[in-house]
């Protein structure tokens, strides 16, 4: 009996880029074992060394989460579909009868000016919004965590919709690479602080909105103070420590979290931390180890994808404010842009969740870098925690090349990245293909030193460790990757 298995984008590198497989299996446990037996590189991504399913990987049979069931006893039929949903690096009542601002009496809501009536006229004639709903939007305060790919469309539509106070948290500057998807900015903004450019754009779109900027990194020390002044939080973070920080702060403060995440062609959205519903930790109790899940900077993202997901986040925030429809509480929305398909999976609140469960053990914000396994050394470097003797600099590599020393340069990026730019004399073997192509790597007595690089040094550090596990100990990681090479050695190469 062959059962359909859907492979998510981040794991397709280990299945020969196959998005769908059919394997034999009488139950979920047997099916997963057959999967990792056929595609051995998947095993460390799905299972711990002692054989337990990793806590940042969810398994669904059709639309049902089966993490809390006995996999060996969860039988599966040929007509079923098994989905693997890892974290990307996001039961409660289905109908909202009360909006976030419903606690404010109608006569205390801010009135609409004549200009606002004209501006929001298409809202006002909708029975689900009306004058009262628009006044509730005007009274509302929404905070967007991040003013990047997700924060751009979310903040634009929230401003256009008439949210009275719109907060933004970010501390970055606009880069050319942002313009492919971060629609808050244009070419003239490159080099400007994002929040300065964002405030100009949003105020130009709707001068009635009070745009509040928080130009800072969100940390445990400031998160509660910043989030406490808002009604709804829109999580557009691009890293796991901030994801868990935002989740925990929302639960502790009782603030709903309109969550979204993106990777290549795949998007996720949900609403967390609503009373009685699950939180982000219920979905992903623990983060993946650093470097295991590629970021958008490493794996890429379709430019319009954050537009779709960020707009969904804005939609959920508006529904929560005016009390309309069914928000994504207790549901995870999956969007596949390649297939142009949406799926909705059921989420359950975990009674044992350490932050929102029946007996919570987390009562204050923690060190989220430490929780996510990010050490000070890893924060200070774009590589990983390899010892110094296993790394080398771009200047040293340039000297080797100029002297024609016997070295072998291994590029573990993807072919499309290799087409953009490359270090002279390098050999391309993508990281996902490396375990099967070890025979192409120089080995044995007299083999040249191997210099491994990727875009920034993260994937290449993993490659060095993989080579070491197979007895190839003469490899070094290029600190900073090809980005450091472009910055300090050959600025004529395009930077991506």
C-alpha positions in Angstrom: 0.0 0.0 0.0 1.7 3.2 -1.2 0.8 6.4 0.8 1.3 10.0 -0.5 3.9 12.0 1.4 4.3 15.8 0.9 7.8 17.0 1.3 8.2 20.7 2.3 10.5 23.0 0.4 13.3 23.2 3.0 13.7 19.4 3.0 13.5 18.8 -0.8 17.3 19.1 -1.1 17.4 15.7 0.6 14.9 14.0 -1.6 16.3 14.9 -5.0 14.0 18.0 -5.1 11.0 15.8 -5.1 8.0 17.5 -3.5 5.8 14.4 -3.4 6.7 10.7 -2.7 4.7 7.5 -2.5 6.0 4.9 0.0 4.8 1.8 1.7 3.7 1.8 5.3 0.9 0.5 7.5 1.2 3.2 10.1 2.8 6.6 10.5 5.9 5.3 12.3 6.6 2.7 9.6 6.0 5.3 6.9 8.5 7.8 8.4 11.1 5.1 8.9 10.8 4.0 5.3 11.1 7.6 4.2 14.4 8.2 6.1 15.7 4.8 5.1 15.3 5.7 1.4 16.6 9.3 1.9 19.1 9.0 4.7 20.1 12.6 4.7 16.6 13.4 6.0 17.0 11.4 9.2 18.9 14.1 11.3 16.3 16.7 10.1 13.3 14.7 11.3 14.6 12.6 14.2 16.8 13.1 17.3 19.8 10.7 17.7 17.7 8.6 20.0 15.0 8.2 17.4 12.4 10.7 18.6 10.6 13.0 16.2 12.1 16.5 16.5 10.0 19.0 18.3 10.2 21.6 15.5 8.7 19.1 13.0 5.0 18.5 12.8 3.4 15.5 11.1 -0.2 15.7 9.8 -2.4 12.9 8.4 -4.7 14.8 6.1 -5.5 17.9 8.1 -5.1 16.4 11.6 -2.0 16.9 13.8 -0.9 13.5 15.1 2.1 14.5 17.2 0.3 13.6 20.4 -0.7 10.2 19.1 1.2 6.9 19.1 2.7 6.8 15.6 2.9 3.0 15.7 -0.8 2.7 16.3 -1.9 5.5 14.0 -2.8 3.5 11.0 -2.8 5.1 7.6 -4.8 4.3 4.4 -3.8 4.5 0.8 -6.2 7.4 0.4 -4.5 9.4 3.2 -1.9 12.2 2.7 1.0 12.6 5.2 2.4 16.1 5.4 5.6 17.1 7.1 5.5 20.7 8.4 8.8 22.0 9.9 9.3 25.4 11.4 10.4 27.9 8.8 13.3 30.4 10.3 4.6 29.8 13.0 -8.7 24.1 19.5 -10.4 27.4 19.9 -13.8 28.8 18.9 -13.9 29.4 15.2 -16.1 32.5 15.3 -15.2 35.8 16.8 -18.1 37.5 18.4 -16.1 40.3 20.1 -13.5 42.5 18.6 -10.3 43.6 20.3 -11.7 47.1 20.8 -15.2 46.0 21.8 -14.4 46.8 25.4 -14.5 50.5 24.4 -18.1 51.8 24.4 -19.3 53.0 21.0 -19.8 56.6 22.3 -16.2 56.7 23.4 -14.8 55.7 20.0 -13.2 58.5 17.9 -15.5 60.0 15.4 -14.8 60.0 11.7 -14.1 63.2 9.9 -15.6 64.0 6.5 -12.3 63.2 4.8 -12.2 59.9 6.6 -15.7 59.1 5.5 -14.7 59.6 1.9 -11.5 57.7 2.3 -13.1 54.7 3.9 -16.4 54.7 2.1 -16.0 51.2 0.7 -15.6 50.0 4.3 -18.5 51.9 5.6 -21.1 50.4 3.3 -20.0 46.8 4.3 -22.3 45.4 7.1 -19.3 43.6 8.6 -17.4 46.9 9.1 -19.7 49.9 8.9 -19.2 53.2 10.7 -18.7 51.5 14.1 -16.1 49.1 12.7 -14.2 51.9 11.1 -14.2 53.8 14.3 -12.9 50.8 16.1 -10.1 50.6 13.5 -9.3 54.3 14.2 -9.2 53.5 17.9 -6.9 50.5 17.4 -3.1 50.2 17.9 -1.3 47.6 15.9 2.4 46.8 16.1 4.4 45.2 13.2 7.5 43.4 14.2 9.8 44.0 11.3 9.5 46.4 8.4 10.8 43.9 5.8 9.1 41.5 3.5 6.1 40.7 5.7 5.9 44.0 7.5 5.9 46.0 4.2 2.5 44.8 2.8 1.0 44.3 6.3 1.8 47.9 7.3 0.7 49.4 4.0 -2.7 47.7 4.1 -3.2 48.4 7.8 -2.4 52.1 7.2 -4.8 52.1 4.2 -7.5 50.5 6.3 -7.3 53.3 8.8 -5.7 51.7 11.9 -5.3 54.7 14.1 -1.9 53.9 15.6 0.6 51.8 13.6 3.8 50.8 15.3 6.9 49.5 13.6 9.9 47.8 15.1 13.1 47.6 13.0 16.7 48.8 13.1 18.0 48.0 9.6 18.7 50.2 6.6 17.3 49.7 3.1 19.4 47.5 0.8 19.1 47.0 -2.9 18.3 43.3 -2.3 15.2 44.4 -0.3 13.5 46.1 -3.3 12.5 42.8 -4.9 9.9 42.2 -2.2 9.8 45.0 0.4 7.3 47.2 -1.3 7.5 49.9 1.4 10.6 51.3 -0.2 11.9 52.5 -3.6 15.3 52.9 -5.1 15.8 56.3 -3.7 15.5 54.9 -0.2 18.6 52.6 -0.5 20.9 53.4 2.4 18.2 55.1 4.5 17.0 53.7 7.8 14.0 51.6 7.1 11.8 53.2 9.7 12.5 56.7 8.4 11.6 55.6 4.9 8.6 53.6 6.1 7.2 56.5 8.1 7.4 58.8 5.0 5.7 56.2 2.8 2.9 55.3 5.3 2.2 58.9 6.2 2.0 59.8 2.5 -0.5 56.9 2.0 -2.7 57.9 4.9 -1.8 61.0 7.0 -4.7 60.2 9.4 -2.6 57.3 10.8 -0.2 57.9 13.7 3.0 56.0 12.7 5.1 55.2 15.8 8.6 53.9 15.1 10.7 51.8 17.5 14.2 51.8 16.0 15.7 49.1 18.1 16.3 45.4 18.2 13.5 43.6 20.1 15.0 42.0 23.2 13.7 40.5 26.4 14.6 43.8 28.2 12.3 45.9 26.0 9.7 43.6 24.5 7.0 43.9 27.2 7.3 47.7 27.4 7.0 48.0 23.6 4.2 45.4 23.0 2.1 46.5 26.0 1.0 49.7 24.2 -0.7 47.8 21.3 -3.9 45.8 20.8 -2.6 43.3 18.1 0.9 42.2 17.2 1.8 41.3 13.6 4.9 39.1 13.7 7.0 39.5 10.6 10.3 38.5 12.2 13.0 36.7 10.2 14.7 34.7 12.9 13.8 32.1 15.6 14.9 34.0 18.7 12.5 36.9 17.8 9.7 34.5 16.9 9.8 32.9 20.4 10.3 36.2 22.1 7.2 37.7 20.4 5.2 34.6 21.2 6.0 34.6 24.8 5.5 38.4 25.2 2.1 38.1 23.5 1.0 35.3 25.8 2.2 37.1 29.0 0.5 40.3 27.9 -2.6 38.7 26.5 -2.0 40.2 23.0 -3.1 38.3 19.8 -0.2 37.4 17.5 -0.9 37.5 13.7 1.9 35.2 12.6 3.4 34.7 9.2 6.5 33.1 7.7 7.9 32.6 4.2 10.5 30.5 2.4 11.0 30.3 -1.4 7.4 29.6 -2.7 5.9 28.5 0.7 4.1 30.6 3.3 2.4 30.0 6.6 0.0 32.1 8.6 -2.0 31.7 11.9 -3.2 33.6 14.9 -1.6 32.7 18.2 -2.0 33.7 21.8 -5.8 34.2 21.7 -7.4 33.1 24.9 -8.2 29.3 24.7 -6.2 28.9 21.5 -2.7 27.6 20.8 0.5 29.7 20.8 3.6 29.4 18.6 5.2 27.0 21.1 2.2 24.7 20.8 3.1 24.4 17.1 6.9 24.3 17.5 7.9 23.6 21.1 11.6 24.0 20.4 13.5 25.8 17.6 15.7 23.9 15.2 19.5 23.9 15.8 21.2 27.0 14.4 21.9 26.6 10.7 19.6 23.5 10.2 16.8 25.5 8.6 18.0 27.9 5.8 17.0 31.5 5.9 15.5 33.4 3.0 18.9 35.0 2.5 20.3 31.5 1.9 17.4 29.8 0.2 15.7 32.7 -1.5 12.0 33.9 -1.6 9.6 34.7 -4.4 9.2 38.4 -4.3 5.4 38.4 -4.3 5.1 35.7 -1.6 5.5 38.0 1.4 2.9 40.2 -0.3 0.4 37.4 -0.1 1.3 36.3 3.5 1.7 39.8 4.9 -1.7 40.8 3.5 -3.2 37.7 5.2 -1.6 38.9 8.5 -3.1 42.4 8.0 -6.5 40.8 7.2 -6.4 38.8 10.4 -5.5 41.8 12.4 -8.4 43.8 11.0 -10.8 40.9 11.7 -9.6 40.8 15.3 -10.1 44.5 15.8 -13.6 44.7 14.4 -14.8 41.3 15.5 -15.7 39.9 12.1 -15.4 36.5 10.6 -13.3 33.5 11.7 -9.7 34.3 12.5 -7.0 31.7 12.1 -7.1 30.7 15.7 -6.5 27.0 16.1 -5.7 26.7 12.4 -2.4 26.9 10.3 -2.8 28.2 6.8 -0.3 26.8 4.3 0.2 28.6 0.9 2.1 27.0 -2.0 2.6 29.6 -4.6 4.0 27.1 -7.2 0.8 25.1 -7.1 -1.3 28.2 -6.2 -3.0 26.2 -3.4 -4.1 26.9 0.1 -4.5 24.2 2.9 -5.7 24.7 6.4 -4.5 22.4 9.1 -6.0 22.1 12.6 -3.9 23.2 15.5 -4.4 22.2 19.1 -3.4 24.0 22.2 -0.9 21.9 24.1 -2.0 21.5 27.7 1.7 21.0 28.6 2.9 24.1 26.8 5.4 25.8 29.1 4.0 29.3 28.4 0.2 28.9 27.7 -0.5 25.4 29.1 -2.5 24.4 32.1 0.6 24.7 34.4 3.0 27.1 32.8 6.6 27.2 33.8 7.6 30.3 32.0 6.4 33.4 33.8 8.9 36.0 32.4 10.9 36.5 29.2 14.1 34.5 28.9 17.4 34.6 26.9 16.1 33.7 23.5 19.4 33.6 21.8 20.5 31.0 24.3 17.2 29.1 24.0 17.7 28.9 20.2 21.3 27.7 20.7 22.9 30.9 19.4 26.2 31.6 21.2 28.0 34.9 21.5 30.6 33.6 19.1 28.0 32.7 16.5 26.4 36.2 16.9 29.7 37.9 16.4 30.4 35.9 13.2 28.4 35.0 10.2 29.8 31.6 10.2 29.2 29.0 13.0 31.0 27.8 16.0 33.9 26.0 14.2 37.2 26.4 16.0 39.6 29.0 14.6 42.0 26.5 13.2 39.2 25.1 10.9 38.5 28.5 9.3 40.3 30.8 7.0 40.0 34.4 5.7 39.4 35.6 2.2 42.7 37.4 2.3 44.5 34.1 3.0 42.6 32.4 0.2 43.6 35.2 -2.2 47.2 34.7 -1.2 46.9 30.9 -1.9 45.4 31.6 -5.3 48.1 34.2 -6.2 50.9 31.8 -5.2 49.2 29.0 -7.0 49.3 26.9 -3.9 47.7 23.4 -4.1 44.2 24.1 -2.8 40.8 22.9 -3.8 37.9 25.4 -3.5 34.5 23.8 -2.8 31.4 25.9 -3.3 28.4 24.4 -1.5 25.8 27.0 -2.7 23.0 26.2 -5.1 23.5 26.3 -8.9 21.5 29.5 -9.3 23.8 31.2 -6.8 26.9 29.9 -8.7 25.5 31.5 -11.9 25.4 34.9 -10.2 29.0 35.0 -9.0 31.8 32.6 -8.1 35.4 32.5 -6.8 37.8 31.6 -9.6 38.7 27.9 -9.7 35.9 26.8 -7.4 34.0 23.5 -7.8 30.3 23.5 -7.2 28.7 20.7 -5.1 25.5 21.9 -3.4 25.4 21.1 0.3 22.3 18.8 -0.2 24.2 16.8 -2.8 27.5 16.6 -0.9 26.8 13.3 1.0 26.3 11.5 -2.3 29.2 13.1 -4.0 32.0 12.7 -1.5 33.9 10.7 -4.0 34.6 13.9 -6.0 36.3 15.5 -3.0 40.1 15.1 -2.9 41.1 12.7 -0.2 44.1 10.6 1.0 47.8 11.3 1.2 48.9 14.3 -0.9 45.4 15.7 -1.2 45.3 19.5 -1.3 43.8 21.6 1.4 40.1 22.1 0.9 38.6 25.6 1.3 34.8 25.4 1.6 32.6 28.4 1.0 28.9 29.4 0.6 27.2 32.8 0.6 28.0 33.9 4.2 29.7 30.9 5.9 26.8 29.1 7.5 26.2 26.3 5.0 30.0 25.9 4.4 30.5 25.4 8.1 28.0 22.5 8.0 29.8 21.1 5.0 33.2 21.1 6.9 31.6 19.2 9.8 30.0 16.7 7.3 33.4 16.2 5.7 35.0 15.6 9.1 32.3 13.0 9.9 33.5 11.1 6.8 37.2 11.3 7.7 38.1 14.3 5.5 39.9 16.5 8.0 41.9 18.8 5.7 39.0 21.2 5.0 38.6 24.8 6.2 35.6 27.1 6.2 35.9 30.5 4.5 34.8 33.0 7.0 32.1 35.3 5.6 31.7 33.3 2.4 31.6 34.9 -1.0 30.1 38.0 0.4 33.3 38.7 2.3 35.3 37.9 -0.9 33.3 40.5 -2.8 33.5 43.1 -0.1 37.3 42.7 0.5 38.8 41.1 -2.5 36.8 41.6 -5.7 34.1 44.3 -5.5 33.5 43.9 -9.3 31.4 40.8 -8.6 27.6 41.2 -8.1 26.5 41.0 -4.6 23.2 39.3 -3.9 
